[in-house]
């Protein structure tokens, strides 16, 4: 039996740039609620605060240090970034730089 009727759209990939912080211009609650999987330098990461696929970087929290407004300090790491929606299952389309 064919799964043609339940096929996922090929263009259903996460945005190029996304942040988990509501004060950021790259924050999108609807997309974050779907669950975003991130692979950075070939390893799946769950501690990503922000990412940009086309520029090849992620931001992660730098320990437990916070700034004067109580927000966590982050560091930027450079390398290949891939993202996908976790609600689409294991064969979800992956957004990555070409």
ABEGO torsion letter per residue (X at the ends): XBAAAABBBAABBBBABBBABAABAABBAAAAAAEBBBBBGGBBBAABABBBAAAGBBBBBBEABBBAAGBBBBBBBBEBBBBBBAAAEAABBBBBBX
